[in-house]
Amino acid sequence: MLTCSILSVSAIKHALPNWLKQIFADKNNGSLAFDHIELSFSVMALTRHTMTTLSDVTIIGGGIIGLLTARECLLAGLSVTVMDKGQMGQESSWAGGGILLPLYPWRQAEAISQLVMHSLTLYPALIEELNIASGIDPECVVSGMLITKNPDIEAALAWCTEHAIANSTPPESLIASLTTAALNPLWLPEIRQVRNPRLLQAVQADLKLKGVSFITDCELIDLQVQQRRVQSIFTTTGRYAVKTVILTTGAWTGGLWQRLFPVQTFSPPIIHPIKGQMLLFDTKPKMLLPIVLDEAHYLIPRLDGKILVGSTVERCDFNKNTDTETKAQLTDFAQQLFPALRQYPIINHWAGLRPGTEQGIPYIALHPELENLSINAGHFRNGLAMAPASAQLLVDLLLKRAPKIALDPYQFNCPH
Ligand SMILES: Cc1cc2nc3c(=O)[nH]c(=O)nc-3n(C[C@H](O)[C@H](O)[C@H](O)COP(=O)(O)OP(=O)(O)OC[C@H]3O[C@@H](n4cnc5c(N)ncnc54)[C@H](O)[C@@H]3O)c2cc1C
C-alpha cells in the first residue's frame, strides 16, 4: 500500500495501461470513477511485476537541453535514458531561430552572457564531432549580425569590449538592401547561427550511436519518493525504477513541478510557456547574408535561401496556434525591411513555446532536498545559445566537478 499513499489518484490513472483503464471504465458506465482501495491493489499488482530499472541517469524532456545534457552525461561515462511525452526535439528547440547570441545582450542579465559566452567556445568542437558522428551538418555558420537601431550604443560597445565580441559600424553594402531608419547601427561580424532542426537530428543520431535509450510518447506523471530519493517514476507508459533523474522539461517545468511537489519548502521554479510565432520565406541562396535585428524583430538567412522572420513574445496557456493577424504583421515587417522579399513566397508559419523565466536565467540546480533529482530548464529566449554550457554545468554539479562558470545565479534561491 506504500505506493498508493504517495501517489495522487490522477497520477495512477495516467500510469495505468489502457486495458486496465478500460476495465475501470466498463465497471463505471464509461466514467473513470475509481475506488481507491480497488485501485491500490490493482496498481500494486501491476507495478510489482512490470517495473524495469532505467540507466544511471534518466532525463525527462528531449529538447536541446535534455539531449545535450544526455551527451554530457554519456561523455562522463554514465548510461542514459531520455524520455519525452512526444517525439524528441519537436518543441521549442525545433521552433526556435538558432541565433547564438541573445537579442541586445547588454540589456540582459550577466548570468545569461556567462552561459552564452562559454557555449560559444564549446560549439565549434561540438558541431564538428556531431557532423563526423552523424553525417548531418547542423549548419552552424558565422553569418554575422547587423543591429540596425541602438539608442544605447555605449552600453552595447562596453558589453562587446567586456566579452571580446568583434564589432564595427556596418559597411554600407550591408545596409544598402534594407529599408530602415538606422540609428547607431552595429555590425557583429563573428556571430553564428545554427540550423536547430538539423542540430537536434544530429545530436539524436550521435546519442543513438553512443547507446542512449530513447523512450518517446511517455509523459512523466509522478514520482515515488522515499528516504530523500526518487525511487521510481510513474509515466503514461508505466512505472520505472530510477537512479538519477534530471528534469529538462522546458516550458512545462513550472506546472510539472507544482504537480510533483504540491507542498513546497523552498522557492519552486517559476517557468511559464511564452509563445513565439515565426514565418519562413523561400528565397534564393545568398540574397541576404547577415542576421538582421531591427528593433523587436529579425531576419535569419539560412544557407539554402530560406529566410526566417521572428518573432512574437506572447504569454499563453500551452496553445501553439498561429493567427493570421500575426502573420500579416511579421510579413509587413519583413517586406518593409527587406523589400526583395516581396518577390518570394511564405512557405511556413509556426509557433513554439519558450520556457519563460522572468529574466531569462535558467535553473541549473540540484533539488535542495532530494539527493537524486536535478533541473536544467527555463532558458527562455536563448536555449540554443546557452545549451552546451548549461549541459556541462549541470553535469559538473552532479559529478562534483569544478564548474567553468559561477553556479550561484542558476540556483533556486536566486532571481531568475
Ligand atoms: C519562436 C522562437 C524563436 C527562438 N529563437 C531562439 C534563438 O534564435 N536562439 C536561441 O538560443 N533560442 C531561441 N529560442 C528559445 C529556445 O528555442 C529555447 O530556449 C530552447 O529550445 C529550450 O529548450 P528545452 O530543451 O528546454 O525545451 P524544449 O525544446 O521545449 O524541450 C522540452 C521537452 O520536454 C518534453 N516534456 C515536457 N514535459 C514532459 C513530461 N512531463 N514528460 C516527458 N517529457 C516532457 C517536451 O515534450 C519537450 O520535447 C526560440 C524559441 C522560439 C519559440
The ligand as an SDF file (V2000), in Angstrom:
LIG
                    3D

 53 58  0  0  0  0  0  0  0  0999 V2000
    9.9920   31.3380  -31.9970 C   0  0  0  0  0  0  0  0  0  0  0  0
   11.2040   31.0210  -31.1710 C   0  0  0  0  0  0  0  0  0  0  0  0
   12.4360   31.5420  -31.5220 C   0  0  0  0  0  0  0  0  0  0  0  0
   13.5770   31.2410  -30.7620 C   0  0  0  0  0  0  0  0  0  0  0  0
   14.7920   31.6670  -31.1870 N   0  0  0  0  0  0  0  0  0  0  0  0
   15.8970   31.3350  -30.4900 C   0  0  0  0  0  0  0  0  0  0  0  0
   17.1810   31.7130  -30.9620 C   0  0  0  0  0  0  0  0  0  0  0  0
   17.3140   32.3340  -32.0140 O   0  0  0  0  0  0  0  0  0  0  0  0
   18.2780   31.3840  -30.2060 N   0  0  0  0  0  0  0  0  0  0  0  0
   18.1430   30.6880  -29.0360 C   0  0  0  0  0  0  0  0  0  0  0  0
   19.1640   30.4180  -28.3920 O   0  0  0  0  0  0  0  0  0  0  0  0
   16.9310   30.2980  -28.5830 N   0  0  0  0  0  0  0  0  0  0  0  0
   15.8210   30.6050  -29.2790 C   0  0  0  0  0  0  0  0  0  0  0  0
   14.5870   30.2270  -28.8200 N   0  0  0  0  0  0  0  0  0  0  0  0
   14.4780   29.6230  -27.4890 C   0  0  0  0  0  0  0  0  0  0  0  0
   14.8690   28.1730  -27.4900 C   0  0  0  0  0  0  0  0  0  0  0  0
   14.2070   27.5280  -28.5480 O   0  0  0  0  0  0  0  0  0  0  0  0
   14.5150   27.5530  -26.1280 C   0  0  0  0  0  0  0  0  0  0  0  0
   15.0860   28.2850  -25.0820 O   0  0  0  0  0  0  0  0  0  0  0  0
   15.0090   26.1190  -26.0360 C   0  0  0  0  0  0  0  0  0  0  0  0
   14.5730   25.3850  -27.1400 O   0  0  0  0  0  0  0  0  0  0  0  0
   14.5690   25.4250  -24.7710 C   0  0  0  0  0  0  0  0  0  0  0  0
   14.9800   24.0790  -24.8590 O   0  0  0  0  0  0  0  0  0  0  0  0
   14.3770   22.9820  -23.9140 P   0  0  0  0  0  0  0  0  0  0  0  0
   15.0520   21.7020  -24.2600 O   0  0  0  0  0  0  0  0  0  0  0  0
   14.4210   23.4520  -22.5000 O   0  0  0  0  0  0  0  0  0  0  0  0
   12.8140   22.9440  -24.2860 O   0  0  0  0  0  0  0  0  0  0  0  0
   12.0150   22.1100  -25.3940 P   0  0  0  0  0  0  0  0  0  0  0  0
   12.7130   22.0720  -26.6770 O   0  0  0  0  0  0  0  0  0  0  0  0
   10.6190   22.6420  -25.3950 O   0  0  0  0  0  0  0  0  0  0  0  0
   12.0360   20.6360  -24.8190 O   0  0  0  0  0  0  0  0  0  0  0  0
   11.3270   20.2570  -23.6680 C   0  0  0  0  0  0  0  0  0  0  0  0
   10.8390   18.8350  -23.8930 C   0  0  0  0  0  0  0  0  0  0  0  0
   10.2830   18.3270  -22.6800 O   0  0  0  0  0  0  0  0  0  0  0  0
    9.2030   17.4850  -23.0190 C   0  0  0  0  0  0  0  0  0  0  0  0
    8.3420   17.3340  -21.8380 N   0  0  0  0  0  0  0  0  0  0  0  0
    7.6940   18.3330  -21.1780 C   0  0  0  0  0  0  0  0  0  0  0  0
    7.0280   17.8140  -20.1190 N   0  0  0  0  0  0  0  0  0  0  0  0
    7.2530   16.4810  -20.0940 C   0  0  0  0  0  0  0  0  0  0  0  0
    6.8520   15.4160  -19.2460 C   0  0  0  0  0  0  0  0  0  0  0  0
    6.0540   15.6060  -18.1770 N   0  0  0  0  0  0  0  0  0  0  0  0
    7.2620   14.1670  -19.5240 N   0  0  0  0  0  0  0  0  0  0  0  0
    8.0870   13.9270  -20.6080 C   0  0  0  0  0  0  0  0  0  0  0  0
    8.5020   14.9080  -21.4570 N   0  0  0  0  0  0  0  0  0  0  0  0
    8.1000   16.1660  -21.1980 C   0  0  0  0  0  0  0  0  0  0  0  0
    8.5350   18.2160  -24.1870 C   0  0  0  0  0  0  0  0  0  0  0  0
    7.7250   17.3450  -24.9490 O   0  0  0  0  0  0  0  0  0  0  0  0
    9.7310   18.7600  -24.9460 C   0  0  0  0  0  0  0  0  0  0  0  0
   10.1460   17.8870  -26.0040 O   0  0  0  0  0  0  0  0  0  0  0  0
   13.4400   30.4590  -29.5840 C   0  0  0  0  0  0  0  0  0  0  0  0
   12.2100   29.9180  -29.2510 C   0  0  0  0  0  0  0  0  0  0  0  0
   11.0890   30.1780  -30.0340 C   0  0  0  0  0  0  0  0  0  0  0  0
    9.7770   29.5530  -29.6700 C   0  0  0  0  0  0  0  0  0  0  0  0
  1  2  1  0
  2  3  1  0
  2 52  2  0
  3  4  2  0
  4  5  1  0
  4 50  1  0
  5  6  2  0
  6  7  1  0
  6 13  1  0
  7  8  2  0
  7  9  1  0
  9 10  1  0
 10 11  2  0
 10 12  1  0
 12 13  2  0
 13 14  1  0
 14 15  1  0
 14 50  1  0
 15 16  1  0
 16 17  1  0
 16 18  1  0
 18 19  1  0
 18 20  1  0
 20 21  1  0
 20 22  1  0
 22 23  1  0
 23 24  1  0
 24 25  2  0
 24 26  1  0
 24 27  1  0
 27 28  1  0
 28 29  2  0
 28 30  1  0
 28 31  1  0
 31 32  1  0
 32 33  1  0
 33 34  1  0
 33 48  1  0
 34 35  1  0
 35 36  1  0
 35 46  1  0
 36 37  1  0
 36 45  1  0
 37 38  2  0
 38 39  1  0
 39 40  1  0
 39 45  2  0
 40 41  1  0
 40 42  2  0
 42 43  1  0
 43 44  2  0
 44 45  1  0
 46 47  1  0
 46 48  1  0
 48 49  1  0
 50 51  2  0
 51 52  1  0
 52 53  1  0
M  END
$$$$
